[in-house]
Amino acid sequence: MDVVDDGPTTQWQDADYVSDSNRSFLSRLYTGTGAFEIVGQRRRWYIVSGIILAICIASMIFRGFTFGIDFEGGTQLSLPNKPPLTSASVEEVVQDSLGFAPHMVQTAGSGAASTIQVRLDHLDQAQTTTVSEALATAFAPAITSGDVSSSDVSSTWGAEITRKMLIALVVFLVVVFVYIALRFDREMSIASMASLFFDLIVTAGIYSLVGFEVTPAMVIGLLTILGFSVYDTVVVFDKVEENTRGVFATRRRTYAEQTNLAVNQTFMRSINTTVFSVLPIIALMVVAVWMLGVGTLKDLALVQLVGVMVGTFSSIYLAAPLLVSLKERKPAIAEHTRKVLARRARLEAQQA
């Protein structure tokens, strides 16, 4: 606990708050001296967050999502990706043989394991046979009709998967809300949930904006990264609680300055957590896409990569600043801030 002394020298040292900005960038990052002003520039981060949210929401409204076959139902054809086959030539043959264009044609995997996957509306047996023979004829002798495999998912199954996805998401959010409400005070709970919803909307918005396919694996990954976001926010807020526990006992720092110091002190931990989370995800994507061609692993890794980066941003640049904005609406915090700044101004005048 800081002791307020009426002596001019001690008084100045107690009241003055100057972050250690003379060290190198890496030194400030590792030591957490408070030199990075995050909370003090919160309006800037609110604007940045608002722009990101607006873009993502607009994309979800006007562009929508690209749902995988598990959600929409249909037929998926898979054939070896070898010369002279290309995505464009396969799409042309499929359209000519059936009379309508496929929803999506894409490649998966690499090397000998590479395949071309074609997603269409539900085909009956006759249509499947027709398109398989057309592909075999167009690309003979590279492939035969036996090389073309097909899988079907009914629209009923897709609707059931969608319903279970929404149930899982709602249950997760309810459990997290209860935990946060019990763990933190009202302002911290509001800031935490706002950060969580930001992560949810932005991650979904990026999927809509870029056109990534929404699959069951993506939903599983989304729930995973939302848990990561909550963890990162809890780490920051734990440090905020520690720093602000005796904030009224001293006029040296305001609540905002103590919170900014807490963010600085957890900066390196957040970066380390993010880096060590992203590296295995990138490795998973390399193995899934380039070596094995396993679409499920790719979808799982992709949403985790996007979500981890979004969650790190929100826990630092949204949750903590929003917490300060909410706290400063309380009369006690606002009055304490006024006293700290008034005393600081008075002492500066004495030193002039």
C-alpha positions, 0 to 999 in steps of 0.5 A, spaced: 500 500 500 502 506 498 503 512 503 501 519 502 506 524 505 505 531 505 512 533 504 513 536 497 519 531 495 515 524 497 508 527 495 511 528 488 514 521 487 507 518 490 503 522 485 507 522 479 506 516 474 511 516 468 511 509 465 518 507 463 519 509 456 526 509 455 528 502 455 528 498 448 522 496 445 523 488 447 525 490 454 519 494 455 515 488 452 518 483 457 518 487 463 511 490 462 513 497 465 506 500 462 510 504 456 505 501 451 499 506 452 493 501 450 487 504 455 489 511 454 487 510 447 481 506 447 477 511 443 482 509 437 481 501 439 473 502 439 473 505 432 478 500 430 473 494 433 467 498 430 469 498 423 471 491 424 465 489 426 461 493 421 465 489 415 463 482 418 456 484 420 455 487 413 458 481 410 454 476 413 448 479 411 449 481 404 454 475 402 452 470 407 456 463 408 458 458 404 455 452 408 459 445 407 455 439 404 454 436 411 449 442 412 446 443 406 446 436 403 447 434 396 452 429 393 460 430 393 464 427 387 472 426 388 477 424 383 484 423 382 488 430 381 492 428 375 494 431 368 490 433 364 485 434 369 484 441 372 478 444 376 476 448 370 476 442 366 472 438 371 467 443 372 466 444 364 465 436 363 460 436 369 456 442 367 455 439 360 453 432 362 448 434 367 446 441 364 447 445 371 453 447 374 456 444 380 456 449 387 464 448 388 470 445 385 476 445 389 483 441 390 485 438 396 491 435 398 498 435 394 502 430 390 499 423 389 494 424 395 491 430 391 484 430 389 479 434 385 472 435 389 466 437 386 460 439 390 453 438 387 445 438 388 443 431 390 444 426 384 440 420 383 444 413 381 443 415 374 446 422 374 451 419 378 453 414 373 452 419 367 457 424 370 462 419 372 462 416 365 463 423 362 469 424 366 472 418 365 471 419 357 473 426 357 480 425 361 481 417 359 486 414 359 488 418 366 482 416 370 476 411 369 469 411 371 471 407 377 476 412 380 470 417 381 467 416 388 461 419 390 458 421 397 451 423 399 448 427 405 441 428 405 437 435 406 434 432 413 441 430 415 444 437 414 438 440 418 439 436 424 447 438 424 445 445 423 440 444 429 445 441 433 450 446 432 446 452 434 444 448 441 452 447 442 453 454 441 448 456 445 449 451 451 457 454 451 455 461 451 450 460 457 456 456 461 461 461 459 456 467 462 455 463 468 462 462 470 464 469 468 458 472 472 460 468 478 468 469 477 468 477 476 464 483 478 459 486 473 463 491 469 468 485 468 463 480 466 460 485 461 467 487 458 468 479 458 462 477 454 462 483 449 469 481 448 467 474 447 461 476 442 466 480 438 470 474 437 464 470 435 462 475 430 468 477 427 471 470 426 464 468 423 464 474 419 471 473 416 469 466 414 463 469 410 468 475 407 473 470 405 468 465 403 471 459 407 466 453 407 462 452 414 463 445 416 462 441 423 469 441 424 469 449 423 464 449 429 468 445 433 474 449 432 470 455 433 467 453 440 475 451 442 477 458 440 472 461 444 474 458 450 481 460 448 478 467 448 475 467 455 482 464 458 486 470 455 481 475 458 481 472 464 488 472 465 488 480 463 483 481 468 486 477 474 492 482 473 487 488 473 484 485 479 491 485 483 493 491 480 487 495 482 485 492 489 488 498 493 487 503 488 483 508 493 489 507 498 493 511 493 493 517 489 499 515 485 495 512 479 488 512 476 484 506 475 485 507 468 493 507 469 493 501 473 489 497 468 494 499 462 499 497 467 496 490 468 495 490 460 503 491 459 504 486 464 500 480 461 503 483 454 508 478 453 504 472 456 499 473 451 504 474 445 507 467 448 500 464 448 498 466 441 505 464 438 505 457 441 498 456 439 499 458 432 505 454 431 502 447 432 495 450 428 500 452 422 503 445 422 496 442 422 494 446 416 501 444 413 500 436 414 492 436 413 493 440 406 499 439 403 501 432 405 494 428 407 489 432 404 484 431 410 479 436 409 476 436 416 483 437 419 484 443 414 477 446 417 479 445 424 486 448 423 483 454 419 478 457 424 483 456 430 488 460 426 483 466 425 480 465 432 486 465 436 488 472 433 482 475 433 481 473 441 488 475 442 486 482 439 480 483 443 482 481 450 488 486 449 484 492 445 477 491 447 476 488 453 481 492 458 479 498 455 471 497 455 472 495 463 475 502 464 470 505 460 465 502 465 468 503 471 469 510 470 462 511 470 462 509 477 462 515 482 467 512 486 472 511 481 470 517 477 472 521 483 478 518 485 481 519 478 479 527 479 483 527 485 489 524 482 489 528 476 488 534 480 493 533 485 498 531 479 496 538 476 497 542 483 504 539 484 506 540 477 504 547 478 509 547 484 515 544 481 514 550 475 
